[in-house]
Every structure is written in structure tokens, then in C-alpha cells.
Amino acid sequence: MSAVDATATRRPRRAGPSARLLRSELRLIAGRRRNQMGLVVLAVVPVVLAIAVKISTPRPGRGPDFLSSITSNGLFVPLAALTLEMTFFLPLAISTLAGDSVAGEANLGTLRYLLTVPVHRTRLLRVKYLSLCIGAAWGVGVVGVVGAFVGVAIFGAGPLTTLSGSQISFAEAAWRLVLVMLYLSAGLAGLAAVGLFISTLTEQPIAATIALMIFTIIAWILDAVPQLGWLHPWLIVHEWLSFGDLLRDPPSWDNVVRGLSVDAGYAVVFWLAAWARFSGKDITS
């Protein structure tokens, strides 16, 4: 073996263009001040919730037994916070990221230069969507982790009372929390695909953000109308709060699997729609 061959063998393999592009995209998302402030807002909610419950919780023997059993495990804090934030704050965070994904680049005039690197449009769109999925996991993770730390610090790490009435250990409860976070991240990933498609239709990121939020709000409204029961299974938000089935003993998987199927359907359909739009779109800015 020649010296050149030996040097080439020892040389570390460089990351592919997709990996470099993904790292660049994640640095861009993490470095934006508004995204950082958004994470702070997401983290504040479980803190405020924990403090409010602690202040309002009656002393032992002066309140309902079920309230004492619930607050004996601090992991109820992230679960309650995720329930609250999945209706507005987390979808808003994804709407902001999705609005910036393509429309933000076009608005700043960087999209045209990015495509002349050259970067294949399909690869770029794939990386954009993957970064949105990671961003969704970041948001859910911040709420879950901060809520868990605050909840355990204030309420302790006793057994968790499930929705079935039984109690499970703290370790089992922590694993259930991880499953809930993964499930909700999948739901937001499906919504991110819708946002990515909308972002390819405009060069105004704020318009894409507002459009995705309107889409989410309308979905929640339609899901609350009993007369539209035939439509509910097709709404992306319908099974989001079914993560409660993971808190039963034993866990119930029917609604969870159905929700994951709907999320996957939205992800595939709207990513393909975004690809069809973006692959033939004239980039003028």
C-alpha cells in the first residue's frame, strides 16, 4: 500500500451534504432569537402550573383523596402542561418554524443562493422537514423535561395514579412520560408537513405561520362539533389528546395507533404536495 493510499485510509470520512445541510438548518433554528424566546415560553407554562397547583393544594386531610394521590408524583406536571400546550402553544411553535422553512428563505433572498450551491430541491425539502420534526421534538422535550424537574422538585417522586385508578412506580411513570412525548412529537411532525406545504406557496413567512394556525384552530373547532363525527377521525388533532390512553393500566393502544396512522398520512400527503409544488417552483428571490 502506498503512502497516499494509507493516508486516504486513515482520513476520517466527511459528512455527506445532507448531514451538513441538516446541521446548518438546526443551527439556524436554534440561533434565532424568536425561537429561543419561544422555548422559554414553552418552559414557563409547566413552572407556572406547578406553582399554582402547589399553592392551591389543600393540606393533607382537608381535601379530596384523589387530589392528594395525583400530586404525590411530580410527573403529573409535565403531563398536564403538555395537555394545555398541545391546544395552542406547541402548534404555534411549529407554525413559526414551518413558516420560516421555505417562505422565510425566499423572503430573505437566501433560497435562490442556497439552490445554486448546488443543492437538489428534493434533498433540501427533505432536510427542511427533518429539521421541523426535530424542532417539534425539541418543543415537546422542553415542556416534558422542565415540567418533570419542577414537578419532582415540588411534589416528589412517589407512585403515579393512572387513569385506571391503580398506581405505578416512578420509573414506570417516567417511561410512560417518554412515550407520551414521542406520541405528541409525531402529531406535531404531521402538522409540520402541512406547514411545509403552505410555506412553499408564499414568500411571506408570517402568512404561512398564520395560515397553519388557522388550519389548526379550524381542526379543533370541527373536532368539537358532534354533528361532524364522521369527519373527526380524519382530523389531525382528533387523537392528539389520546395520549391519556398511555396512562392507563395496562396502556390502551387502539386510539394511539390510529392517531399515529393519521399523523403519518398527513406527513406523507403534504410532504409530497410540498415536493410537487417546490420542485417546479420558479425561485425569483
Secondary structure as UniProt FT lines:
FT   HELIX           3..10
FT   HELIX           17..31
FT   HELIX           33..56
FT   TURN            60..61
FT   HELIX           65..70
FT   TURN            71..72
FT   TURN            74..75
FT   HELIX           76..85
FT   TURN            86..88
FT   HELIX           89..99
FT   HELIX           100..104
FT   HELIX           105..108
FT   HELIX           111..115
FT   TURN            116..118
FT   HELIX           121..155
FT   STRAND          160..161
FT   TURN            163..164
FT   STRAND          167..168
FT   HELIX           170..199
FT   TURN            200..201
FT   HELIX           205..223
FT   HELIX           226..228
FT   TURN            229..231
FT   HELIX           232..234
FT   TURN            236..239
FT   HELIX           240..247
FT   HELIX           254..279
//
